[in-house]
Amino acid sequence: MKLLETYIMRRVGQMFLVALLPVLAIIWTTQVLQRINLVTDSGQSIGSFAKLATLILPSIIPVVLPFALVIGITQTLTTMNNDSELAVIDAAGARRSTILRPILVLAALISAFSFLVDNVIEPKAKSGARQMIAAAYADLLSTVIEEKNFRRIDNGLYVQISERLSGRILKGLFVVDERDPAFELIYYAREGAVDAKGTSLIMHDGEVHRKTTTGDVSVIRFDSYSFDLSDLTQNRGQASLRASDRELSFLLDPDKNDKDYISRPGTYRAELHRRLSDWLLPMVFALVSLAIAGDARSHREARLHPMVSALVLAFTIRWATFYAANQIDTKPMFIGVLYAIPIAASALAVVSIVFPKRLSLASFVSDRIAMVWRKLVKSRRGAAGPSAGGRA
């Protein structure tokens, strides 16, 4: 690679990282905070929480990469144009490939990395996260809940114990069950124990208060009562793998006996084609960015910042592919649409790059966006009216 091409690739790569890392950190933080209940509800250590946070990261990277590349390309090329570097390159007789090649090589590398993360790393990370959450919540009553602390173990289900003895024996049980909207149940028991399988809580010498929505309360005393925990242990002790958790090899040849595949085969078809198309987006967005910002233009030419135009087109393409992928679940005809969107966008961008700028569709769209933006600004200024100049 020539010195000038290396220079361009280095600048685009640096701007790509500058755009990628802060956005990635913000999105990652919001996703991690949504799972803070793993520590608060199940008594896990901060190390377990950090491991879970690490497993979440691969699912975010492929989403952010293409847009960071758009920002890196458009910002770098716009800066080079403002500094007259693009004009000098053109005046020196350099080929157009001098600018195109390093950017397309970088986009190809990012696309390959996106494919690797989306199809190899992310499925393993997602399945590991599900297994970790399932193990954290398994056998919650007998091992995790602290004495004399009120703890939520499920939506609408709260438990407190006074003392934990050996042999899974619990003293001073207090259970509130609000999962059924028709009534509320409150259990008191002097003693209880979780059975060996963890599917039942056996309570002794206590009473249950049943309160309906009308305010009626009934009290029943019992010598022995079995509280069913099977739903909790089955749902939390075992991780249910979904289509997004499966490896690419499974999606290409699903197990016909898999329960989740039998119940929802459409989601597996949609996930397969999503993975086979999403990794193309960095290359598509790179072509769109080059079509908009890849040529030298006069400083006096009024136009919207190329980054804004490129991001609008990128978000439109991303939304279209996302919509088509979701429709494949119930409408297989959208499979062709999903692949046609990036192919058509790439073809139009290539035409805009090869032909003169006056025939460029990307330039036309960019100019229309700039025109609408100027009209909006002008209308807002007109609505504000002239400032008061003095007293009449």
Secondary structure, 3 states (H helix, E strand, C coil): CCHHHHHHHHHHHHHHHHHHHHHHHHHHHHHHHCCCHHHHHHCCCHHHHHHHHHHHHHHHHHHHHHHHHHHHHHHHHHHHHHCCHHHHHHHCCCCCHHHHHHHHHHHHHHHHHHHHHHHHHHHHHHHHHHHHHHHHHCCHHHHCCCCCCCEEEECCEEEECCEEECCCEEEEEEEEECCCCCEEEEEEEEEEEECCCCCEEEEEEEEEEEEECCCCEEEEEEEEEEEECHHHHHHHHCCCCCHHHCCHHHHHCCCCCCHHHHHCHHHHHHHHHHHHHHCCHHHHHHHHHHHHHCCCCCCCCCCCCHHHHHHHHHHHHHHHHHHHHHHCCCCCCHHHHHHHHHHHHHHHHHHHHHCCHHHCHHHHHHHHHHHHHHHHHHHHHHHHCCCCCCCC
